[in-house]
Amino acid sequence: MANFSKSNAPQFSVDVYQNEYLPEGAGEVNAIVTVTATGGGTIGSAVTAPHLYAPGQGPSAAVAIMVDCSGSMDYPPTKMRNARDATAAAIDTLRDGVHFAVIGGTHVAKEVYPGGGRVAVADATTREQAKQALRSLSAGGGTAIGTWLKLADRLLSSADVAIRHGILLTDGRNEHQSPEDLKAALDACAGRFTCDARGVGTDWEVKEVTGIASALLGTADIVADPAALAADFTRMMETAMGKEVADVSLRLWTPVDTTVKFVKQVAPTVEELTGRRTEAGPRAGDYPLGSWGDESRDYHVCVQVPVAHIGQEMLAARISLVVPQPDGSVHNLGAQGLVRAVWTDDMVASTSINPQVAHYTGQAELAQVIQQGLDLRKSGDMDGATAKLGRAVQLASASGNADTAKLLAKVVDVVDAATGTVRLKAKVAEADEMTLETRSTKTVRVKK
């Protein structure tokens, strides 16, 4: 949990988009909630010139970089070299004064730098020492990612800092650990640090890597060509260095007899948050949003309210943003949004769907049908796969999600995007299929 200091902290705002009008007998209220953080002190300058920052000028932070060193990292031999270079590039991007550690991951986790169960503080000397230590990284052994995460948690928690972040690179499946053990490690680390996960090459399991990032509120991606790792690691570290407020939660208060059907992030990616609620007093619950820099994200909130008569109105939900404090209290970030319900007999008002809600309902379906289509394709149900991926092409085209449309076009031949008529390609490169699956949850915002 972070101590929240007001100096240079970004300002948060909440905007609610909904059609508040309901026909008689209706009780489901949908709203898109845009959360925006602006005007933090370090973003931009810290990213473009991290070494110009005096220690303590950015928010206090600790970063653990976990590098896969299992035997498969030797095939091809350039892969391990690319991973070393990428880690060195990430270390160069650290702001002065940031605590950091490098972990080598096999079927056990070992401290590569600085060692001794602690973290180093970034400056010209420690960056150089860390890059020297990377030379000792060699490939050999199995893969037990849960052990890497547990060591990262131990090292990160040894530093008294506001922001804790991990970067994890793997090229293979978590073969030397049961799925239950990995889940237990993720449960133990959730809420303690955020983590970005990357799969390099094509021999890793998409659901494992995306599952790690999802549990730890980070990003997931594929780096099909190991030569692209350094650029990717630099971008990830720049983003991590731009985070200024950790452990933000969306607090949702609802009146008596109202049920929360779901809360999900819908931009920049689809992320289900409903099951992550922690109770926060009578009729209120907190949903974790992770660490924030200068950025904006969208959330879809759906609540079931008691049905009322024409002309009646009610507050269906109140949204605020809070940061838990070490003493058990919370710091309120001062931004609030209201979700309303008004019953009307005006057919036009009550049947029009808010464009934001309609758009993101489509984006969430898009992510789902891609996943279903790829699973059906793997299981040999080609007709089912064609139907689902055709629907995905139709949704991507209608919503202007050009990036996803391009990825789909590598897996299916598009006959007619508007109707979703497609043919499965006979041969699909493994990297193309994995890229589509990994990035299936990426969404586009509503065109203004």
N, C-alpha and C positions, 0 to 999 in steps of 0.2 A: 504494500500500500504506500502511496506517495504522500509526502508532505507537500501541501499545495502552497506555493509562494506566488504572490501577485505580481512580482517584478517582471516586466516584459512578457507577462503571460498573454496568450491570445484571448480575444473576446469571442464568446460563443453566442450564436443566435439559433433560434428554432423557428422554422416556417412550416405551417400546416396547410396541405392542399387536400380538399375533399369536396364532395357534394353532400351538404348536410341535410338535404331534403329527402325524406323517406315517405313512401306511400303508406296508407293505413295498413296495419298488419305486419309491416316490415320491422325487423329488429337488428339487422346487421349493419354496422357502421364501419366504413373503410376510410383510411386517411394515409397520405404519404407525408412523412415528416422529414424535412430537410434540416440537417444539423450542419452548421458552418462555423469554422474557427478561423479568425483572421487577425492579422496584426501582431503576431508573436514577435519576440525580440530578435531571434537568431536566424530565422529562415532566410534563405537567399544568400546573405553574406557568409553564413557558416558553410553553406553547401559549396559555394563557388571558391571559397578560400578558407578551408577548415583550419589551417595552421595560423591564420591571423587572429584566431580567437584566443584570448587569454583564458587560462584555466578558470572555470567557474562562471564564465560569461554566458555560456549556453547552459541549459538545465543539466544538473548532474546526471550522468548516464553510465551504464556498464553494458558491454557487448561481449557475447561469447560466440566465437566462430567454430562450428563443428564440421570437420572435413572428413569425409569417408576415406578410410585408408585400407579398405578390404582388398582382397586379392584381385578382384575384378577391375580395380582402378588401374591395373597394369595393362589392360587390353582396351584400346591400343596404348602403348607406353606413353604417348603424348598426353593421355588423359590426366595422369598424376601431375605432370608438369604444368598443364593448364590449371589444375586445381591449386597448385602452389602459387602460380602467378596471380590467380584470381584472389587468393587469400592475401597476398602481398599488396595487391591493389586496394583491397578493402581496408587493410591496416593503414595504408597511406591516406585514406579518406577520413580516418578518425580525427576528431577535433582534439586539440591539446587538452589534457585534463580528464578525458574520458577513460574510465577503467575498462580493461579488456583482457581477454584470455583466448588462447587457441587450443582446441581439443582435437585429437586424432581419434577417429572412431572406427573400431572393428567389432569383434564379438565382445570386446571390453572397451572402455573409454580411457584414453590416457591424456595427461596434461602435456601439451607440447610447449606452451609458453604461458606465463612465466614459471609455472610449477610451484610445488610447495603448498597447494590448496588455496592459492590466492589469485588476485588479479593484478595486472600492472597498470600504471597510469601513463597514458599516451603522451609522449614528447619525442623529440628527434632521436634520443638515445634508445628508448624502449621500442620505438617503431623499427629501428635498425636491428636491435637484438632479436625482435620477434621474426623479422624476415630472415635472419641468419638461422634461427631455430627451425624455420620451415624446410630448410635443406635436408633435415633429418627425416622428413616425412617419406615413408616408403610403403608400398602396397603389400599386404599379406594378412590373411585372417578372414574372419567372417563378418557378419553384420548384425548388431543388436542395438538398434537406434534408441531404445528406451534407456540404455546405460549412458548414452551420450547426453541425452536430455537431463538425466538426473545429475550428472557431473556439472553440466552447464548451470542448472538450478543452484547447486551447492556453491559454485564459484561466484555466480551473479549475486547471490544473497549475502556473500561475504563483504560486499561493498554497500555503504550507506548512501544510496543514490535514489533519485526520483524515477528514473526510467531504466528498465532492464529489458534487453533485447537479445535474441539469438538469431544466428544465420546458420542454416543446416544444409549441407550438400550431400546427396547420396547418388550412387549410380546403380544400386541393386535393391533386391527385395530384402525385407527384414527377416532373413532365414534362420538366424540363430537366437530367436526369441519368439515366444508365443504371442499371438495377437492380444491375448489377455494381459500379458506383461507390458506390451507397448501401451495398451489403453490405460493400465494402472499408472504408468509413468506420465502419460499425458494428463490424466486426472490430477496427479500430484503437482504437476507444473502449471496447470491452468490457473490464470489469475496472478501468477508469480512473475512471469515474464512473457513477452510476445515473441513470436518466432516466424521468420520467413523460411520456407523450405523450397529447395530446388532439386529437380531430378536431372542428372546429366546423362546423355546418351539415350538408349531406349530399352534398357534391361531392368528398369525399376517399375514399381507398381503405382499407377496413378492414384488409386484410392488411398494408398498409404501416405503418399506425400501430401495430397490435398487434405487428408484427414489430420495430419500433424499441424498444418498451417491453420486449418479451421479451428481445431481445439485450442490453439494458442493465439488466435486472432491476428494471424499474419497473412502473408501472401504466398501463393504457390505458383510455380511455373516450370516449364520444361526448358532446358538448354540442350537442344538436340546435338549441336556441334560444340564440343568442349572448348574450341577456340574462342567461343563467344562468352565464356565464363567471366573473364576479367571485367568486361564492360558491364555485365549483369551484376556482379558483386559490387562494383563501384556505385552503380545506381541504387542498389539495396542499402548500402551503407550511407549514401547521401540522404536517402529518405529517413533512415533510422536517426541520423544526426539532426534531422529537421523536426523530430518529435519533441514536444515541449510539455505536454500534460499527459501523465499516465493514468490508467485505471478510471477512465471516464465511464459513468453508467447512465443509461437512460432510465429515469424513474417514471413509472406509469401508475398514476392514481386513477381508480375507477370507482363510481358510486355503488351503493348497495344493489345487489341482484344483477350486476353487470359481469359478464365473463370475458376474459381476454382469450380470443380464439387463436391469434398468433401475432408474433412480432418478428419481422425478418428484415435484415439489411437487403436492399435491392440495388444499390449502386455504391461503389463501383463494381461490386460483385454481389451475387446472391448468397446470403449466409443466414441460416435458420438460427434464431436466438430464443425462440419460445421456451425451450427446455432448459435454458441457462438462467432462468429467473431466480433471484434470491428475494425472499420476503423482506419488506422494508416498512414494517408497521401496518396498521389496519388498512386493508384494501389497496396497498401500494406494493410494487415489486420493482427490483432493479435488474436491468439487462446490460451485460458488459459490452462496452464499445471499444476497449483497448486504448492504445496511445494515440495522441493527436498532435499534428503540427498545423500548418496553414492548409486547410483542406475542407471539403464538403462531402457529406455522404447522405444517402437517402434511405429511409426506413418505411416499411409498410406495416401499419398497425390496424388490426381488425378486432373489433369488440362486438359482443352480442349484448344488446340492451333490452330491458323489458318493453314490450310493445305498448304504445300509447295512442291516444285519440288525435284526430285531426286538430291542428292548432296548438298542440302541446309541444314544448321543446325541453331539452335537457342537456346538461354537460355530460358527454359520454366518457371522456377521459381527459386528464390533465397530464401534460408531459413536462418534465424538468430534467436538468442535467446535474449530476452530483459526482464528487470525487470522495471516496471513503478515506478517512484519516486514521493514523496509527492508534489513536485513542478510542476508536469505535464511533466517533462522530462523523458527519459528512460535511464537506465544503460544497455549498450550492453555487453553481457557475452562473446563476442569475438569468438564465434563459428559460422561457416558458412557452408552451404552445397548448391551445385548447382544441379538443375535438368535440363537435356538437352534433346533436340530432334534432331535427325539426320535422314534425309530421304534417304533411300537406295533401290536399286533394288536387293540387295542380300537377297534372300528368307530365307535362313537359319538364317541370322542375324535378320531379321525383324519379323520373326514368333516365335522365341524362347521367352518363357515367363521367366522373371527373377525368380529364385527359391524362393526368399524372397517374391516377390509380389504374386506368385502362392500360397505359403503356407498361407499367411495371408488373401488372398481372401477366401481360404477354411475355415480358423478359424472364419472369420466374418460370413460366411454362416452357419457354425456349430452353432454359438450362436443363429442365427436367426431361424434355423429349429427346434432347441430344444424348443424355445419359442413358435413357431407356433404349434408344435406337442403337447405341454402341454395344450395350449389354446384349440385346437381341441378336445383333450381328455376330458377336463372339459365340453366342450359344447356338448359332446356325439357323435361326428363324429369320430368313431373308425377307419374307413378305412383311413381317412385323417391323423389322428394321427399316425397310423402305418407307412404310407408312409413317413411322415416328420421325425419321430424318427428313421426309418430305414436309411434314408439318413444321419441323425446325427451319427449313429453308423458307417456307412461307412466312413464319413469324420474323425471321431475321430480315427478310426483304421488306416486310410491311413496317417494321420499326426502325429501319435505317441502320441496323447493326451490321455495318459493312465488314468489320473484322471477322465476326463469326460467320458471315455469309461466305467470305473467302476461304475460311478453314473448312466449312461444309463442302465447298466445291472441290476439295481435294479428296473427299470420301465418296461423294455422289456426283453423277452427271445430272445437271439441272436442265430439265426439259422446259418447265414453266414455273418460275419462282412464285408468281402470284397465286397459282392454284396448288403449289407444293408438289408438282409432278416431277419425280426424280427417278433415276435408275442407280442402283448401287454399282460402284466401279468394281470391276473384276479383281484388279490388283490395287492395293492401297499401301503406300509406304508406312511402316510402323510409326515413324516419327510424326507423320501427318495425322494418323488416328490418335496418337497419344497427345499431340498438341491440341486437337479439337476437344478431347476429353478433359484435359487439364484446364483449358481456358473456357470451358462451356458455361461457367458461372459469371463470366465477365459481361457486364451490361453496358448499354449506352443510355445517356440521359434523354429526357424528353426534349425534342427540338422546340426551342422557344418560338 
